[in-house]
Amino acid sequence: MNLELILIIFIFYAYFLFFKKFSLLNENSNISHHKSFIKNKKKPILIGGIFIITIIILFSNFIFFPVKLSLLLIFLLGLSSDKNIFPNPKIRLIVQLLIIMYVISFYDLKILDLRIEFANDILSNSLFNYLFTIFCIAILINGSNFIDGLNGLLIGYIILVLVSLLFVTANFSGLSLIDKEFIIILLFSLLILFFMNLRGFVFLGDSGSYLLSFYLGIYLIIFFMNNQFVSPYYIAAILWYPSFENFFSFLRRINSKKSVSSADNRHLHQLLYAYILNSKRFNSYSKYPNSYCAVLILVFNIPGIFFSSMIPFNTGGQILIILINVSLYLFFYFLLSKKFTLK
């Protein structure tokens, strides 16, 4: 394991120095409207995706070639978005769905139980289950891409999720984690990215956010299929933030009669960023509003993930945690939206 960790560090810095020297993957925030509000005097490099896909291909023993192919395709789709090859979000969504359909069909992924009888009756229909599983993964991918607008936010959130998985499988008997050694390797890799991303040296880009969230979605569905005693709402509780961000944005755009595929700067993290940028209370953090905002949101999510990890079998408790998180999100969102916005 020690040699593998040293190799990971070497791979990261080899990519960092190579792409920095030749300026092959320099970030262009003008392409992505929902990330363009970030001010960064550095020239970050979009190596998060290529670094993670390399780690997956080299170190994961669990993922078979067809799944590695799907991960490579979702990475390339995100990279094409980063390079503005596929600027149309509707086309990207269609390609996303095709890739998700491919991997679900290969693995026969299913969400088998929602702990509600009438919902389970609906899920027993194979076509509906297939469409619902596609919907869940698509929501996670696009919600994760939304929250990647702040340095360290998405990476930090996925780190919290992986720590939760390691905790519950270590502390509750009967639970198993497939390819546990790779999850530890992935966690280590993300910690490297987190600190470099938090400082603005490297970005995930769409390639990295698509890849990580797609992998996480597949992995968690398989985790639930293999550990049926775990409440499905434990999975929902540890993924609530990116998923709800996407769902709420969808409803918000419909309510304002805007295209659901059009980007805007009205997400919670963007409003919080504007608040910190303009508030006298945070003058000492005004030099680093981006990173400080990301850390605030991560700290906000820690209690919910912690308590969810303490009661992975308790459906009622998980639903309560989700409702509290959503309520607090909406409270702060509407509070900030009345005072701050970003152009």
N, C-alpha and C positions, 0 to 999 in steps of 0.2 A: 504493500500500500504506500509506503514512504517513497519508493521509486516512482510510483504512478503520480503522486502529488508533485514531485520534483519535475516530472515530465510535463505535467499540466502547466506549471509555472513557466517552463521553457517554451511551450507552445504559445502561451498567451503573449509573452514578450517578443517572441519571434514574429508573430502576426503584427503586434503593435509597432515594432520598429520597421518592419517591411512596408506595411501600408502607410505608415506616417512618412517614410522616406519618399515613396513614389506617389503619394497623394491619390491613391486609387479609390478609397472609400471615405472621402471627406464628407461630413454631414452637410446637407443643405436644407435648413429648416423652412426655406421659402416654399419647398415642395409640399410639406405637410402643414396645413393650416392650423390644425389643433395643437401643433408643437411649435408654431412660429412665434408664440408670445415669449418664449424663453430667450433671455439675453445671455450670450456666452461669448466672451472675447477670445476664448481658446478655439482651436480648430479640432473638435472631436472627430474621432474616427469610428465608422460604423462597423466595428469588428465583432460586436457581441454575437451576432447570428453565426458568422463563420467559425468563431471560436467554439460555440456550443455545439454546432452540427459536427465539428471535428471530434469533440469530446464524446458525443453520442456514438458516432461511428466507431471510434477506437476502443471505447471502454464498456459499452453496454453489451452484456451477454444475453439479455432478455429479448431484445428487439430483432426480429427476423428481417431478412432482406426486403420483403414487400413493405414492411412498416418503415424501415429505414428509407426506402424509396419515397414513401409518402412524406416523411419528415424532410427529406431533401427537396421535394417538390414545394412544400409549404415555405421552406426557407427561400427557395428561388423566387417564389411568388412575392414574398416580402421584399427580397432584394430588388426585384423589378419595380416595386413601389418606391423603394428608396432612391432608385436611379430614374424614377419618373418614366419608366417604360410602359407601365400600365396605370396611367393617371386616373382612369375611370373607376370609381369605387364599386360600381355595379358589376363591372367585368371581374374585378378582383373577388367580389363576393361569390360570383358564380363559380369561378375556378376554385375558391376555398371549399365550397359545398361539394364540388366534384371530388376533391381530394379527401374530404371527410367521409363521403359516401364510400370511397374506395377502401379506406382503412377499416371502417365499420363493417363492411361486407367481408373483408378478409378475416378479421378477428371475431366476427359475429358478436360485436359488442351490443349489450343490452342493459337498460336500466330496469331491473326486475321487480323492484318493490319500492313503493312510496309510503308504505304503512297506512294507506287509506284504501278501503275495500273497493270503492267505485273507481278510483284511479287505477288500481291494480287490474281491475276488470278491463279497463280501456287499454292498459299497457299489454295485456295478454294478446291483443291484436298485433301481429308481427309487423304489419305495415306502419301502424301508429307508433309502435315502439321504435322502429327504425327512424321515422321522421322526428320523433321527440329526442332521440339520442343525437341526431344531427343538429337539431336546434340548440341543445345544451352546449355542445362543443363550439358551435358557431358563436353563440352568445359569449362564451368565455374568451375565445380568440379576439373578437372585436372589442370587448370590454377591456381586455388586457392591453390592447393597442391604444385605447383611449387614455388609460392611466399612465402610459409610458411617456406622457408629456413632461414629467418632472424627473430630474436626475435621481436615480436610485429607487424610485417608487415601485415600479413593477418588479425589478430584481429583488428588492427588499421584501416585497409581499410574497413572492414565490419562495424565498428563503424561509419565511415564517411558516408557510404551508408545509414545506419539506421537513422542517424541525418538528412540526405537529405530527406528521406521519411517523417519523422516527420515534417520537415520544410515545404515541399510543401503542405502537407495535412492541415497544420495549417494556411497557408497564401494564399491559392487559393481555392476559393469557388467551390463547386461541387465535390471535391475530397474526397474520403473516404479511411480510413486505417482499414482493418480488424484486430480485436484483438489488438487494439492500446495499451491497458494496458500491454499486453504481450511483445510488441515491446519495451516498456519502461523498463520492467523487464529484457528482453534479453540484452538491451543496458547497463543496470547497471551491469549485470553479466559479460559482455564482458569487461567493464572497470576494474573490479577486475582482470580478466585474463590478460588484457593488461599490467597492471603495474607489475604483477608477472612474466609474460612472458618476458617483456622488461628487467627485472633484471635477467632472466635466471633461475628462480626457478621452473617454470612449462612450459611445452610445450603442444601445441595442439595435435601434432602427426597427422598421417594420419586419425585417428579416428575423431579427432576434425575438421580438415580441410574438410574432406569429408562431415561430418554432417552439418557444418555451411553453406558451399557453396550449398549443396543440398537443405537445408531448404530455403536459400535465393533465389535460382533459382525458386523453387515452389512458394514461396510467391510473388515474383515480377511478375511472369506470371499471377497469380490470381489478383494481384493489377492492372495490365494492362487490364485484361479482365473486371474488374469492373470499370475502369476509362478510357474509350475509347477516351476521349478528350486529354489525355496525349499522347505526341508523343512517339512512340516506341523507338525512338532514345534517349529519356531521360534515359530509362532503359539501353540502350547500352552505353550511355555516363558515367553513374555512375558505370558500370561494365567493362569498356573498358580494364582496366589494367590486371586483371587476365586472361580475355578472350583473349586479344591480346598476352599476354605472352605465352599462350598455342599454339595459332595459329602460331605465329612467330617461336616458337621452332620447330613446326612440319615442316614448310617450310625450316628452317635452316638445319634440319637434313636430309631432302630430298636432299637439295642442296649439302651437304657435303657427300652424299651417306652413311649415317649412318642409323641404324634402328630407326624408329620413336618412338619405345618403349624403346630405350636405354637412360639411364639417363646421364647427363653431367653437367659440371659446367660452362656453357657458357651463363647463363641467365643474364639479366641486373643487377639484384641486387647482383649477385655473382661477376661480373666485378667491380661494384662500391665498393663492399666490399674489393676486392683486391687493388683497387686504394687507398682507405682510409688507408688500412693496410700498404701500401708501400710509401705513399706520405708524404713528410716532412711538407707539409702545414697543415696536420691534426695530428701533433704529440701530441697535447693536447687531442685528442680523441682516440689515439692509444690503450688506455686501454679498450675502449668500442666500437670498430669498428662495431661490430654486431648491437647493439642498435642504434648507431648514424646513420648507413647506413639506417636502417629501418625508422627512423624519417625523414631523408632527403627525402626518396621516398614518405612518407606520405605527407610531406609538398609540394612536387612537385605535388601531386594529389589534394590537397585542392582547388586551384583556379578552376580547371576544374569542380569538383563536385559542387563548390559554384555557378559558372555561369550556370551550367546545372539546378541547383535547382531554379535559378531565372527565367528561361524561359522553364518550363516543357512542354509547348504546342507548342513551336517553333521548328519545324523539321529542318529547315535550320540552325538555331543557334546550335542545338545539333550536327548536322553533322559536322559543322565547328569546334566545340569543340573537337570532336573525332579526326578529321584530324590533328588538332594542337597537341593534345596529342600523337598521333601515330608518327607524324613527329619529335617531340622532343625526343620520345623514341628511334627512329631509329638513330637520330643524336648522342645522347649520347652513344647508344650501339656501333655504329661503331667507334666512337671516342675512347672509352675505350677498345674495343676489339683489337685495334692495339697495345696497350701498355701493357695490363694486362690480365692475365688468372690465373686460379687456377687448381692445379693438383688434 
